[in-house]
Amino acid sequence: MNNESLWSIFINASLINNFVLATFLGICPFLGVSGKMETATKMGAAVTFVMVISSACAYGIHALLTAIQAPFLELISFIVVIASTVQLVEMFIKKVSPALFNALGIFLPLITTNCAVLAVALFQTSKGYNLPQSLIYSFGGGAGFTLALVLMAGIREQLEFSEVNGLVKGTALVLFVAGILSLSFMGFAGLGG
């Protein structure tokens, strides 16, 4: 059992060890969906929801598989839960907001293979978090993921109105900005104690 405070767990997951900008997990949607602020915000909310639901299920699965001495089934069980949760989110968004569904495009079903979502389930079990700690960790991870998407989307929207040299336009500029954002999050590394 881990005795970290819930606040410490949240700050660690969202800022210090931000899945996108510090551990480089979830880069595909970070680069693909961060073109517009509205899309980035909604994608961040969808990923956060999937992370929290998957985290709760992963906690229960871990407890069950440990009790029956079958921990080798954890990874495949986590993947099934994540895929199922993403399917539910996809059906909900398609029904409620077809425009958002079209805007997110291929990146919505790709939440299933988003390594940040799977990392939450794996990291929380390896750290020995209890259920409230697991939920806060997943919510913090989702908040950090959303923060990274929103920061990148805001910068990319501003860059549309800027004069940029042809050598660094497009993907090169996006990767350069992502690198600077990542370096800025390195400043949070000392907060963990």
C-alpha positions as CSV (number, residue, x, y, z in Angstrom):
1,M,0.0,0.0,0.0
2,N,1.2,3.5,-0.9
3,N,0.9,6.3,1.6
4,E,1.2,9.3,-0.8
5,S,-1.4,12.0,-0.3
6,L,-4.0,12.5,-2.9
7,W,-2.9,16.0,-3.7
8,S,0.7,14.8,-4.2
9,I,-0.5,12.0,-6.5
10,F,-2.6,14.5,-8.6
11,I,0.3,17.0,-9.0
12,N,2.7,14.2,-9.8
13,A,0.5,12.8,-12.6
14,S,-0.6,16.1,-14.1
15,L,2.6,18.2,-13.9
16,I,5.7,16.5,-12.7
17,N,5.4,13.3,-14.7
18,N,2.9,14.5,-17.3
19,F,2.3,11.6,-19.6
20,V,2.8,13.6,-22.8
21,L,5.4,16.2,-22.0
22,A,7.6,14.3,-19.4
23,T,7.2,10.6,-20.2
24,F,6.3,11.0,-23.9
25,L,3.3,8.7,-23.8
26,G,0.2,9.6,-26.0
27,I,2.2,11.6,-28.6
28,C,0.0,10.5,-31.5
29,P,-3.2,12.3,-30.4
30,F,-1.1,15.1,-28.9
31,L,0.3,15.9,-32.4
32,G,-2.8,15.0,-34.4
33,V,-5.7,16.6,-32.5
34,S,-3.9,19.7,-31.1
35,G,-4.6,21.9,-34.2
36,K,-7.8,23.5,-32.8
37,M,-8.6,24.4,-29.2
38,E,-12.2,23.1,-29.2
39,T,-11.1,19.7,-30.6
40,A,-8.2,19.5,-28.2
41,T,-10.4,20.2,-25.2
42,K,-13.0,17.6,-26.1
43,M,-10.4,15.0,-26.9
44,G,-8.7,15.7,-23.5
45,A,-12.1,15.2,-21.8
46,A,-12.7,11.9,-23.6
47,V,-9.2,10.6,-22.8
48,T,-9.7,11.7,-19.1
49,F,-13.0,9.9,-18.9
50,V,-11.5,6.7,-20.4
51,M,-8.6,6.9,-18.0
52,V,-10.8,7.2,-14.9
53,I,-13.1,4.4,-15.9
54,S,-10.3,2.2,-17.0
55,S,-8.4,3.0,-13.7
56,A,-11.4,1.9,-11.6
57,C,-11.8,-1.3,-13.6
58,A,-8.0,-2.0,-13.5
59,Y,-8.0,-1.7,-9.7
60,G,-10.8,-4.3,-9.5
61,I,-9.2,-6.5,-12.1
62,H,-5.9,-6.4,-10.3
63,A,-7.5,-7.3,-7.0
64,L,-9.4,-10.2,-8.5
65,L,-6.5,-11.6,-10.5
66,T,-4.2,-11.3,-7.5
67,A,-6.7,-13.1,-5.4
68,I,-7.0,-16.0,-7.8
69,Q,-3.2,-16.0,-8.4
70,A,-3.5,-15.1,-12.2
71,P,-1.6,-11.8,-12.5
72,F,-0.4,-12.9,-16.0
73,L,-3.9,-12.0,-17.3
74,E,-3.7,-8.3,-16.2
75,L,-2.4,-6.8,-19.4
76,I,-4.9,-8.4,-21.7
77,S,-7.7,-7.7,-19.2
78,F,-6.7,-4.0,-19.0
79,I,-6.7,-3.8,-22.8
80,V,-10.2,-5.3,-23.1
81,V,-11.5,-2.8,-20.5
82,I,-9.9,0.1,-22.3
83,A,-11.3,-1.0,-25.7
84,S,-14.8,-1.4,-24.2
85,T,-14.7,2.0,-22.6
86,V,-13.5,3.7,-25.8
87,Q,-16.3,2.0,-27.7
88,L,-18.9,3.4,-25.3
89,V,-17.4,6.9,-25.5
90,E,-17.3,6.7,-29.3
91,M,-20.9,5.7,-29.5
92,F,-21.9,8.4,-27.1
93,I,-20.0,11.2,-29.0
94,K,-21.4,10.0,-32.3
95,K,-24.9,10.2,-31.0
96,V,-24.6,13.5,-29.1
97,S,-22.3,15.4,-31.3
98,P,-21.7,14.1,-34.9
99,A,-19.6,17.2,-35.7
100,L,-17.2,16.5,-32.9
101,F,-17.2,12.8,-33.9
102,N,-16.1,13.9,-37.4
103,A,-13.6,16.4,-36.1
104,L,-11.9,13.8,-33.9
105,G,-11.8,11.4,-36.8
106,I,-9.5,8.5,-36.5
107,F,-8.0,9.7,-33.2
108,L,-11.2,8.8,-31.2
109,P,-10.9,5.0,-31.8
110,L,-7.2,5.3,-31.4
111,I,-7.7,6.2,-27.7
112,T,-7.8,2.4,-27.4
113,T,-4.2,2.2,-28.4
114,N,-3.2,5.4,-26.6
115,C,-0.3,4.2,-24.5
116,A,-1.0,6.9,-21.8
117,V,-4.3,5.2,-21.0
118,L,-2.7,1.8,-20.6
119,A,0.2,3.3,-18.7
120,V,-2.2,4.7,-16.0
121,A,-3.5,1.1,-15.4
122,L,-0.1,-0.4,-15.3
123,F,1.6,2.4,-13.2
124,Q,-1.2,2.5,-10.6
125,T,-0.9,-1.2,-10.0
126,S,2.9,-1.2,-9.8
127,K,2.8,1.7,-7.4
128,G,0.3,-0.1,-5.1
129,Y,-2.3,2.6,-5.1
130,N,-5.7,2.0,-3.3
131,L,-8.9,2.8,-5.1
132,P,-9.1,6.6,-4.2
133,Q,-5.4,7.0,-5.1
134,S,-5.9,5.2,-8.4
135,L,-8.8,7.4,-9.3
136,I,-6.9,10.6,-8.4
137,Y,-3.9,9.3,-10.3
138,S,-6.0,8.7,-13.4
139,F,-7.8,12.0,-13.2
140,G,-4.5,13.8,-12.7
141,G,-3.1,11.9,-15.7
142,G,-6.1,12.9,-17.8
143,A,-5.9,16.5,-16.6
144,G,-2.2,16.6,-17.5
145,F,-3.0,15.1,-20.9
146,T,-5.7,17.7,-21.5
147,L,-3.4,20.5,-20.3
148,A,-0.7,19.4,-22.9
149,L,-3.3,19.3,-25.7
150,V,-4.8,22.7,-24.8
151,L,-1.3,24.3,-24.5
152,M,-0.3,22.9,-27.9
153,A,-3.6,23.9,-29.5
154,G,-3.4,27.4,-28.2
155,I,0.2,27.8,-29.6
156,R,-0.7,26.2,-32.9
157,E,-3.7,28.5,-33.3
158,Q,-1.5,31.6,-32.7
159,L,1.1,30.3,-35.1
160,E,-1.5,30.3,-37.9
161,F,-1.4,34.1,-37.8
162,S,2.3,34.4,-37.6
163,E,4.8,34.8,-40.4
164,V,7.1,31.7,-40.2
165,N,10.1,30.8,-42.4
166,G,9.2,28.1,-44.9
167,L,11.9,25.8,-43.5
168,V,10.1,25.4,-40.2
169,K,6.5,25.5,-41.3
170,G,4.2,22.6,-40.7
171,T,5.4,19.5,-38.9
172,A,8.8,20.8,-38.2
173,L,7.4,23.8,-36.3
174,V,5.0,21.6,-34.4
175,L,7.7,19.3,-33.3
176,F,9.9,22.2,-32.3
177,V,7.1,23.7,-30.2
178,A,6.4,20.3,-28.6
179,G,10.1,20.0,-27.6
180,I,10.0,23.5,-26.0
181,L,6.8,22.6,-24.1
182,S,8.5,19.4,-22.9
183,L,11.6,21.3,-21.7
184,S,9.3,23.7,-19.8
185,F,7.7,20.8,-18.0
186,M,11.1,19.6,-16.9
187,G,11.1,22.5,-14.5
188,F,8.4,20.7,-12.5
189,A,10.8,17.8,-11.9
190,G,12.0,19.2,-8.5
191,L,8.5,19.4,-7.1
192,G,8.4,15.6,-6.3
193,G,10.8,15.8,-3.5
